[in-house]
Amino acid sequence: MEIYKERIMRFSKVVFILLKIAFIASIVACAVEALTWLWSVLSLHTEVVTIAGVEVEAPLLLKLGDTKVYLPMMWETGFNLSVDAEPIIGFDDLLRTVLTIIGLKYALIVFKLLRENGSPFREELVDALKKLAIALLCIGAVSGLIPLLAAGIVWVLCLIFNYGCALQNESDTTL
């Protein structure tokens, strides 16, 4: 029994570290998106920029010598960006990122609980899984089908672990 708990704890530690990195990266991305969205909503001086043969009107963030920085982080000085440029990050993009951060936070809680104890059959773990399922459901409402399916899978895991908790309690009380 202890070998399984040890494996769960080791694997949960690795996943926890990866989720922590994703969580921090998402916060940074959200801050950049929020600033970009805010500045695109404000009335900044705009210029017409040609990127990959397409003229786009973009807000000018700053000018350093011959280098001009536009929102969202487009620059013009001898660079040829062959990407489709969308000058404005929409509010839905920002909302999706915020909901992703919330989902990552609940996933961190789940794997923190597993990392600390190793036993998946605990009430606090089931509660954290329920919150993760609800967060995934909200993400799916703005993102699409895959987070909705993930929410359903996590909810089924909640039911399984809840049943495991009941069996664990029954086993503990009979011993």
Summary of the structure (lengths in Angstrom):
residues: 175
radius of gyration: 22.9
end to end distance: 16.4
largest distance: 78.2
contacts: 487
relative contact order: 0.12
helix: 67%
strand: 14%
